[in-house]
Amino acid sequence: MIKTDIVIIGAGPVGLFAVFEAGLMKLHCHLIDAIPQAGGQLSEIYPKKPIYDIPGYPTILAGELVDNLMEQAAPFKPGFTLGERAETIDELPNGNFVVTTSQGTKHEAPVVMIAGGLGSFEPRKPIIENLSDFEQNGVNYIVKDPDQYQGKEMVISGGGDSALDWAVYFAEKNGFVHLIHRSDRFRAHKDSVAKAYKLEEQGKLKLYTFAEVKQLEGKQQLEKVILETKDGIVPIDTALWFPLFGLSPKLGPIADWGLEIEKNAIVVDTFDYQTNRSGVFAIGDVNTYPGKLKLILCGFHEATLAVQSAYKRINPDKKFTLKYTTVQGVQGFD
Amino acid sequence: MSDINITVIDREGVSHKLIAPTDMNMNLMEVCKSYDLPVEGVCGGMAMCASCQVYVHTDKHFGERNDDEEAMLDEAYHVKSNSRLGCQIPISTEMEGAEFELAPEES
């Protein structure tokens, strides 16, 4: 059991900033996220897009904002459970909550903050009849712990950033990768596309355009993917296929946590962004209230106020006054 | 600047008459959302998801698909020749009377 002061569900910008604000009040945080990296939508959907409405930054790339927030939170040593989806929130007799993930990891804390954005990111799956037969046996929708695939032959499908970035990564690391894409236009950043073409010239990447995996074969483990290409059917022997067609957010288990939901968002009280379950807060895009705007900067404000209330719940009799960081700086945790 | 009238058919086949301003720099995805139609617009309008895919029922296609849109539609599902991403169609006076249909949700 992982024990902390605040379990934060969602490691996007608002969840990360909550770690900083909680740290100033000497509260420890642990973040859970369904995708294997921090940053939420900013990392998953638009890491290379500039954002123009972060106060003090006339322009900043989404990926850079995440890096900065990680750096800002670092002195407070947040814990992370990444690549696991928060499934349930149970209450213990002592009033603490236990958040359990899809992999069964348990986290106990007196306060839960849901900073889940639009929900957890679920893979966009291709439409192939026996796809589910191979989901534990060679078909993977996200690359988690890339080291485990070292030296292995693999097929990657997709034309977005994640498909191209991983194809380039494994082509360089393993010396060979197959990349399949339905057209010859790519959503991915042009630098990644240029790198892929260069690796193809070097014989490290075989690119199939206007091609699509249509069938999967294998006894139990995946053994072969069958491509339909403009030149006909092409079989490729492989035990690993990564269909990386992006992820799309689904509210998922959040809807089953006994929270008041309105239009796919959690209803909160704007006094402290607490939900109808005392001790469970919702901040950022995942919440709703009269006048709500889904903006990162509003999420930062919500996180700051929610943490004040969390402090009072955790330390009901302990005095605290707001401290300006300009006075004492940031005192991180040992 | 004047408002225009458009029709959007939702996924249940119900037709909605919408009035959209042409001077607020809005796109079709945003207009649908402002009427609480079930258009997600996950990426906020960057042509980086296909949750605002529509079928254009009118002959005019209101500009060609741009490169980002084309690349996104290459990976989307339920794509037809008259598919566009709502977020890539700016509201303009030439859309007066046009009809759109929301494409099915992906899953």
Interface residues (C-beta under 8 A of the other chain):
Chain A: Q41 I45 Y46 K49 L118 R124 K125 I127 G158 G159 G160 H181 R182 S183 R185 F186 R187 F245 G246 S248 P249 K263
Chain B: D36 V42 C43 M46 M48 C49 S51 D67 D68 E70 A71 M72 D74 E75 Y77 E106 S107
